[in-house]
């Protein structure tokens, strides 16, 4: 079934990426008790927004793919090229830190062949004990494993796919909670599964209770291991996605910014935190409105660079992935 692009999702992606960036921009400085930092603290919840959107969009991608291999090729070409470029950016920032500070005080670099391979393949924490070199990479590992789970499910006959997804939801509720190790993906699986449920509730031809069961199990897990705010973010994201499907909006300057969300997410820590802290005098953080202005200018710089990354790295490799999988 052809699916028109949901512009609301594009807008959500952009604001989620910017929100996570603003959250991280506050980390290098001592916490101050004001409304801005309290607000930025909650912006960390841009991550579950991404997960719900991913569950929804991956369901679309899966149902439009001719074979499981077509599906996974497109996903790998989507996630890895920009990720590898961001590793290069982290490396450049480390060189800068050694020159400016006399030491690498920004990132823990991989030291062994095993560490390097894990870093290149996104099999670092939380899958393994190997540390990431960028604060946000843990969520990419969650995304990658979600892709491979769906890839495996794609080999099943269509009628068995939703039952398989619901079985994983049951396991996420029943198995002991663990945020690292081989079953780490069960920690964030409910947000992905909630997005999957939204897709089937919107698009399925023959109504079934299974998507409702998946949504209910996802919410149960979130209530058990998260909080009401996290649940509220997931539900709100789902409702906005549905609104975007039933009340579509045209392509506009705001929705176009969604193209740059992945790059913003990847590079805002090395550039907006590791480097920017050297150029922003600490007194800025004592003056609230100056702090806000500096954060927004930093975010603007990151967004402009992200536009270039999308144009010259992401888009060409997305097109290549589509070509190879066609």
C-alpha positions, 0 to 999 in steps of 0.5 A, a space after each residue: 500500500 502506497 503511503 504518503 509522507 507524513 510531514 508531522 513526523 518530519 517536524 517531530 523528528 526535528 524538534 526531538 533532535 533539537 530537544 536532545 541537543 539542548 538537554 546535552 548542552 546543559 551537561 558541562 556546567 553546574 546545574 542551576 535551578 531555573 525554568 530553562 534548565 528544568 525544561 531542558 532536562 525533560 527534553 531528554 525525552 526526545 529519544 522515545 519520540 525517535 523510538 516511537 517514530 522509528 517503530 511506525 516508519 520501519 513498519 511502513 518500510 517493511 511492508 513496502 520492501 519486496 524482500 527482507 534483504 531489501 529492507 535491511 540494505 536500506 536501513 543499513 545505508 540509512 544509519 551507518 554512513 552518517 554515523 561513520 562520518 560522525 566518528 571522524 568528527 569525534 576524532 577531529 575533536 579529540 585532536 583539537 582537545 589534545 592541542 588545546 588542553 594537552 590531553 584527550 578530555 572529551 571522549 574515551 577512544 577504542 584501544 583494542 581491535 575488539 573495541 574498534 570493531 564494536 565502535 564501527 559496528 555499533 555493538 558498544 554499550 548497551 549491547 556490550 561493555 565497550 564504551 561509546 565515544 559519543 553520548 548519543 550512540 547508545 540509542 543507535 545501538 538500540 535502533 540497529 538491533 530493532 532493525 535486525 529484529 524486524 529483519 528476522 521477523 520479515 522472514 515469517 509469513 505476513 500472518 505471523 509477524 504481528 504475533 511475533 511482535 506481540 510475543 516479544 512484548 510479552 517477554 519484555 513484560 515478564 523477563 527481568 529488567 536489564 538495560 545492558 547485555 544480550 537482552 538490552 533491547 527489551 528495555 526500549 522495545 516498548 516504545 518501538 512496539 508502540 509505534 508499530 501498533 500505531 501503524 497497524 491501527 492506521 493502515 491494517 485492512 482487516 481489523 485485529 485486536 493484536 495491535 491493541 494488545 501490542 500497545 497495551 503491553 508496551 504501555 504496561 512495560 513503560 509503567 513498570 519501568 519508566 514513569 508517566 511522563 515517558 508514557 505521556 510522550 509516547 502516547 502524544 507522539 502516537 496521537 500526533 502521527 495519527 493526526 498527521 495521517 488523517 489531517 495531512 499537511 503540505 511540505 513546508 520549511 519546517 517539515 524540511 528541517 526533519 531531513 537534518 534531524 539525524 545529523 543534528 543528533 549525531 554531531 551536537 555532542 562533539 561540536 555543541 558540547 566538547 568544542 563549544 564549552 571552550 568558546 563559551 565563557 562560564 559567566 554566560 551560564 549565570 545569565 539566563 537569557 544569554 545562556 538561551 541565546 548561546 544555546 540557540 546559536 550553537 544549535 543553529 551552527 549544528 543545524 547548518 552543518 547537518 544540512 551539508 551532511 544530509 546533502 552530501 552524505 546522507 541523501 546520496 547513500 540513501 539513494 544508493 541503498 534504494 538503488 541496490 535494494 530495488 
